[in-house]
Amino acid sequence: MSELLEVRDLSPITDLSEEDDEWLSQLQDHLRTSDHVIRLGESEGDGDEDFVISRDPYGNWQAGRYIGELAFSDRRLRISPRLGKDTITQWLAGALNLIAVPDTAARRTSEAFLASLMGAVWSRAVDAASRHGPPAIRREHRHEGFYVRGRLDVSRSARLRRSGSAHVASTTRPRDLDNDVSRALVAAERVLSQHIGHTRWRTLRVRRILPRLVGAVGARPRPPSDQSLARIRYTPITRPFKEVAQLSARIARQQGFSATGEKGKAEGLLLDVAELWELFLLHCTRRAFPALRVEHGTTAGSDSFLLHAAADSHKRMGRLKPDILVRNGEQVVAVLDAKYKRLLNYWPERPVGVDREDLYQLASYLARHDPGGNAVGGLLYPHDTGEDKRATAEMDGPWRAASGSIVVFERVATGEVEAISQIQDLLTPGFG
């Protein structure tokens, strides 16, 4: 078994030996974040990817905002949630509208916990892709006989006639569940169920389509290669299965919670906790204000840009995509951005606790979406019960922008009921 290094997200990596330090340096050199992060499906994202691990100018290592497991050169790095497994499970249940499965002895292991997270994300992705039915992919079948079935194959028919045969050649392309997408889905589900220890994590739609897929490809199919998946020609109906099939193949090969890591190659799966925090806050805001329109800023289809070309207004730059927009009719009453960071004073980078780029970002959002100064703007951070100190930006708030907008910087409770109540209290001044 490979040697394991366990750390927590957004936390320093301490007590390292020289061998640990060298191994982390090599891992960082071979690591491309986008190759390992699985997305939760609702957010388009803005292309902003943080480091999985990083080292400051003083040589100190720090874990980023991702949790999961990576394997490299016969060693593994396991990044656990600093706020606890129960918190992440609750966020996942709220953000993805899933029923949280009670903790069991089997799920207490880090490997089973990671598999549970991957299972929830995988199940939701398959559920969304299957809205119009299972992945029936067209596959070409060749026929030879006295009758044409489907489309006549002229060249093959001519060769048959030259050889003295009275047959004609033809091809059909029926939709078939016996394909590599089905094999990837069935293989991934089997691996996940083995590691989680039960099948209660599957959604109703997933439970309904799996027997059909198993009937087509068998219960123990071999996972397809990336090359074979790349050759599949998807239709508009089956195109949602493209990314799901790729994710399924990675899970089926047990990358993430049982990866070994070939020399010179990093393997594993990671979950972006910042994205999960964003979706959890979106869910809580919708629950807090059911009578208002709460939009997910990255998927609301807004055409708000910071700049337009003077000669051609269709050319734009700097799209403004706040995480959460709350509207009362057409009036924007709240502009919120989720920040999975620590809201703490840190000299000299964050003397008041807020990153300068985050502050400018919020100011740009408010200037575009609330030029009249009637809305509440906020940066919302998760509250860590282990941190007693409060940042200057939080203690001296609320603040007021030049336009009149109220601005808050708050650590929000990580439990759903408490978070909903706190969001109601924070945003109510903007509705008066």
BELURLIN-V90565 format. One record per residue. N is the residue number from 0. RES is the residue in one small letter. SS is DSSP state (H for helix, E for strand, C for the rest). Layout:
n=[N	N]
res=[RES	RES]
ss=[SS	SS]
This chain:
n=[0	1	2	3	4	5	6	7	8	9	10	11	12	13	14	15	16	17	18	19	20	21	22	23	24	25	26	27	28	29	30	31	32	33	34	35	36	37	38	39	40	41	42	43	44	45	46	47	48	49	50	51	52	53	54	55	56	57	58	59	60	61	62	63	64	65	66	67	68	69	70	71	72	73	74	75	76	77	78	79	80	81	82	83	84	85	86	87	88	89	90	91	92	93	94	95	96	97	98	99	100	101	102	103	104	105	106	107	108	109	110	111	112	113	114	115	116	117	118	119	120	121	122	123	124	125	126	127	128	129	130	131	132	133	134	135	136	137	138	139	140	141	142	143	144	145	146	147	148	149	150	151	152	153	154	155	156	157	158	159	160	161	162	163	164	165	166	167	168	169	170	171	172	173	174	175	176	177	178	179	180	181	182	183	184	185	186	187	188	189	190	191	192	193	194	195	196	197	198	199	200	201	202	203	204	205	206	207	208	209	210	211	212	213	214	215	216	217	218	219	220	221	222	223	224	225	226	227	228	229	230	231	232	233	234	235	236	237	238	239	240	241	242	243	244	245	246	247	248	249	250	251	252	253	254	255	256	257	258	259	260	261	262	263	264	265	266	267	268	269	270	271	272	273	274	275	276	277	278	279	280	281	282	283	284	285	286	287	288	289	290	291	292	293	294	295	296	297	298	299	300	301	302	303	304	305	306	307	308	309	310	311	312	313	314	315	316	317	318	319	320	321	322	323	324	325	326	327	328	329	330	331	332	333	334	335	336	337	338	339	340	341	342	343	344	345	346	347	348	349	350	351	352	353	354	355	356	357	358	359	360	361	362	363	364	365	366	367	368	369	370	371	372	373	374	375	376	377	378	379	380	381	382	383	384	385	386	387	388	389	390	391	392	393	394	395	396	397	398	399	400	401	402	403	404	405	406	407	408	409	410	411	412	413	414	415	416	417	418	419	420	421	422	423	424	425	426	427	428	429	430	431]
res=[m	s	e	l	l	e	v	r	d	l	s	p	i	t	d	l	s	e	e	d	d	e	w	l	s	q	l	q	d	h	l	r	t	s	d	h	v	i	r	l	g	e	s	e	g	d	g	d	e	d	f	v	i	s	r	d	p	y	g	n	w	q	a	g	r	y	i	g	e	l	a	f	s	d	r	r	l	r	i	s	p	r	l	g	k	d	t	i	t	q	w	l	a	g	a	l	n	l	i	a	v	p	d	t	a	a	r	r	t	s	e	a	f	l	a	s	l	m	g	a	v	w	s	r	a	v	d	a	a	s	r	h	g	p	p	a	i	r	r	e	h	r	h	e	g	f	y	v	r	g	r	l	d	v	s	r	s	a	r	l	r	r	s	g	s	a	h	v	a	s	t	t	r	p	r	d	l	d	n	d	v	s	r	a	l	v	a	a	e	r	v	l	s	q	h	i	g	h	t	r	w	r	t	l	r	v	r	r	i	l	p	r	l	v	g	a	v	g	a	r	p	r	p	p	s	d	q	s	l	a	r	i	r	y	t	p	i	t	r	p	f	k	e	v	a	q	l	s	a	r	i	a	r	q	q	g	f	s	a	t	g	e	k	g	k	a	e	g	l	l	l	d	v	a	e	l	w	e	l	f	l	l	h	c	t	r	r	a	f	p	a	l	r	v	e	h	g	t	t	a	g	s	d	s	f	l	l	h	a	a	a	d	s	h	k	r	m	g	r	l	k	p	d	i	l	v	r	n	g	e	q	v	v	a	v	l	d	a	k	y	k	r	l	l	n	y	w	p	e	r	p	v	g	v	d	r	e	d	l	y	q	l	a	s	y	l	a	r	h	d	p	g	g	n	a	v	g	g	l	l	y	p	h	d	t	g	e	d	k	r	a	t	a	e	m	d	g	p	w	r	a	a	s	g	s	i	v	v	f	e	r	v	a	t	g	e	v	e	a	i	s	q	i	q	d	l	l	t	p	g	f	g]
ss=[C	C	E	E	E	E	E	E	C	C	C	E	E	C	C	C	C	H	H	H	H	H	H	H	H	H	H	H	H	H	C	C	H	H	H	C	E	E	C	C	C	C	C	C	C	C	C	C	C	C	C	C	E	E	E	C	C	C	C	C	E	E	E	C	C	E	E	E	E	E	E	E	C	C	E	E	E	E	E	E	C	C	C	C	H	H	H	H	H	H	H	H	H	H	H	C	C	C	C	C	C	C	C	C	C	H	H	H	C	H	H	H	H	H	H	H	H	H	H	H	H	H	H	H	H	H	H	H	H	C	C	C	C	C	C	C	E	E	E	E	E	E	E	E	E	C	C	C	C	C	E	E	C	H	H	H	H	H	H	H	H	H	C	C	C	C	C	E	E	E	E	E	E	E	E	E	C	C	C	H	H	H	H	H	H	H	H	H	H	H	H	H	H	H	H	H	C	C	C	C	C	C	C	H	H	H	H	H	H	H	H	H	H	H	H	H	H	C	C	C	C	C	C	C	C	H	H	H	H	H	C	C	C	C	C	C	C	C	C	C	H	H	H	H	H	H	H	H	H	H	H	H	C	C	C	C	C	C	C	C	C	C	C	C	C	C	E	E	E	E	E	E	H	H	H	H	H	H	H	H	H	H	H	H	H	H	H	H	C	C	C	C	E	E	E	E	C	C	C	C	C	C	C	C	E	E	E	E	C	C	C	C	C	C	C	E	E	E	E	C	C	C	C	E	E	E	E	E	C	C	E	E	E	E	E	E	E	E	E	C	C	C	C	C	C	E	C	C	C	E	C	C	C	C	C	H	H	H	H	H	H	H	H	H	H	H	H	H	H	C	C	C	C	C	C	E	E	E	E	E	E	E	C	C	C	C	C	C	C	C	C	H	H	H	H	C	C	C	E	E	C	C	C	C	C	E	E	E	E	E	E	E	C	C	C	H	H	H	H	H	H	H	H	H	H	H	H	H	H	H	H	C]
